[in-house]
Amino acid sequence: MANAPAPAVYGGDEISALVIDPGSSWTRAGFAGEDTPKVVVPTFYGKSGDRIYVGDNDLHSPRPGMEILSPMSDGCVSDWDMTVKIWDYALSKRLYTEAKEHPLLITEPSWNPAKDREKAVEVAFEELGVPAFYLAKEAVCSAFACGKPTALVVDVGSAVASVTPIIDGLVLKKATFHSEFAGDYINSHLSALFKSKNITLTPHFMIARKMPVEIGQPPQATLKTFDGLTESFLEFQRARILNEFKESTSGVLEQPYNEVIANIRPARPFEFPDGYNLNFGADRYVTTEPLFQPQAYPLPDSTVDANAQGITELITASVNACDVDARANLVNNIVLIGGTSLLQGFTERINIELNQAFPGMKIRIQAPGNSSERKYAGWIGGSILASLGTFHQMWIGKKEFEEVGPTVVEKRCK
Amino acid sequence: MSSADIRDMLDLPSQVPAASRPPPAKRIKTDGKKLDGIHRELHNLLGENTPPVTVMQSKFKEKPNWMQKPSPWVWTKFKNPARGDDLELYHWVRGAPSNDEYPFAKFNKPVDVPTFSKEEYDKCLADTAWTSRETEYLFDLCREYDLRWLVVQDRYDYEPEENEPPSIRTLEDLKERYYFCCRKLMELRRDASGADWTPRDLELYNAMNFNKDKEIMRKQYLERLLSRSPAEIAEEERLILEYRRLQESSKKLVQDREELLRLLESPQTANTFAQYQSPQGLSQLAGNILASDKNRRRKGAPEAAAQGGQVARAVPGTPNGGAPPQAVTPQQAVQNGVHGTKQTPQPGRSAAAQAAATPAVSKAELAQSVTNKKVAKRVPPGQENLYGISYHDKLVQGVYLRSTKISTLKPTVQTKVASILAELGIAPKLAMPTAKVCDRYEALQQAINLLIETKKQVDKLDHEVKVSTSGNAVQESDA
């Protein structure tokens, strides 16, 4: 039995808190003090009449008339009833624990409106019945996960790409920017690409049997038939194929997209669920380019707002919005996280573009090499925070909430 | 044999009482512990030294003691005194729960931000640009964010009342206001208490002297520094390198110049002539000259030629000083005579020597006659070659090859010279090293050396000209 580490060195004091990090596509939950979330559930719910389905198993089962919906918009919770259902599912059905017994830390995006923050406190105390609660900024947690109190957090997730400057663990709100040009936006580009190539995306669950075919040959698969599946469910299932494609095949060129250079790169094969397979060359790169140049690469038949900014422009804008004294420090402590940042070549591209944008400053990007640290940085930081001895004075207690009301969150969770 | 034994033999009484005699040498004790793998004799040789460290490796991990009682950990509740409320949280504690204060509470350290009353505000903090409400708002923010100015400015969102002007505050405005108020409050409170400043207070007071204009200017400079274009940065680096190079070369130039000046400057007579006015002084001078002359000869002819003038100048100085002609000692006269004969090819020197020698009286005649004899024996000029005669200042003993006497240059220079010689089609080794050939060869070598030196200087100057013109061009293009 090892002795407890000296508090002065480690600074930890476990109070067995729970941490939930709700993202646009995944909600992570687990116990504070652990290094990865124990439970990762999709932030979606299925709705069929009055019945609500949450959790992987139910969401992916083909049910007639079940719509798949998201309770999130713009990175913030918009449908609280459903969000509580997902949280409750994660805690009681997957973590087998009672929220009543544990303090709860929840992360929020830096641009979360005050009304939603108050709602979060209400939900936590009144519906989940937690003894103590804290609402931490996701970007601050991500910076803590990389061991930095001062950082420029670049989070490219599924629905939102955001840039947040953090000074001593506090967000600079006026210099925080976010855009929609993230993972889901690439998905739309990919489906447009497949459409233009006349490739039909058949989700996995519809395949009964398939035969191997040569590259470019029509698929030979037997399909199952389902009745009454909703378009949103099919869309949800197709998104899984697109995610798979992104993870295995997509990449980012180290320089602004150039067809000649993209064609030099070796092509990569991708096999669709129905067995159809194809080599992808320049298409691997052109579909990710909207992350950096949204205006130059709009979706077919649509235009992009003239003020739209790619991720590098967001970073530049954010740095320039900060006081000049802080800039050098921020640029030297860039933390790159989020699932979409795992795209091959993404870090190099950002590094090169930032070096061009700030030639006089020393740029250093810290991007965790471990993919789970990249995807769950917000949760890991929350886990660190909630197990620190010095943090326990920050919790909003139940009694405090009853005395002050939900506005206590503005005072406490800065 | 000790002194005690000698005393014993000579029947002297022993001085030292027996008790204070040094005890017989101790036998080296060995501890009884038997060491594995070392013979006892070998071990004894180690003496009292500690044996070298042997690494003992146990083969397996120690067996865990399953029967041991587990250390007791208790799930216990605690209160954090750093909190305002009495929220109770639970954590695991080893052993029995104690009533000690929560160990992390001591880290709760707020920053000391002063507060002020209405009277204090009216008395000294009033400002047309600020209202008391806004000042208080600022102080609250400072307290809340522990004077992290960047955050304070970020969260500064003051909603002015209806009759107030809208406030747009920069970071410098906020800092200036805060530090101004703090200083005023310190002054006010000191005046009220009548006590003197403590050094700590004074230091704090001076530290809070915030110069807004300077700060704004500093930030502007910083901004300019950070927003340099890559071309500007490259240019700057180039200039810095150039500057370093120039500095280096100017240092070298100064050194060279100093050396040159030292060489050019004739040795000055630092002392007055007065000391040479007495007979003793003169004889001493003559001795010095003789000695230095000998040294010079040993060093080699060219140097002597260069310094000949010095002697010539120094010697006539003496008669001018008013010393009687008799004062020239015979020794000096002889010496002068020798000069005259041996150094005939150096007219300046010999003339001077002669001038000095002429006043010398009968005692110097001996030397004079020797010179005359040598001159008489001399072959008429221009006919030396005919007879194969040559004159030498000094002959080296023994036989040697003439080619070995050709002076060598520094290795680096030598290679350059050699390459130029090769260009001219002259072999580095002379095929026929007659005296004449050797002389010419040496002269050629010297000339080449001079040429190389000159070329180097020209290149250097050329480069400097180029640099300064390019610098001018850049400046002009900037302008």
Interface residues (C-beta under 8 A of the other chain):
Chain A: M1 N3 A4 P7 G11 D13 E14 I15 S16 P103 P131 A132 I167 D168 L170 L172 K173 K174 A175 C322 D323 V324 D325 A326 R327 A328 Q356 F358 P359 G360 M361 G389 T390 H392 Q393 W395 G397 K398 K399 E400 K414
Chain B: P70 S71 N80 A82 R83 G84 D85 D86 L87 L89 Y90 H91 W92 R94 Y102 P103 F104 A105 F107 N108 E144 Y145 R148 L150 V151 Q153 D154 R155 L171 K219 L222 E223 L225 L226 S227 R228 S229 P230 I233
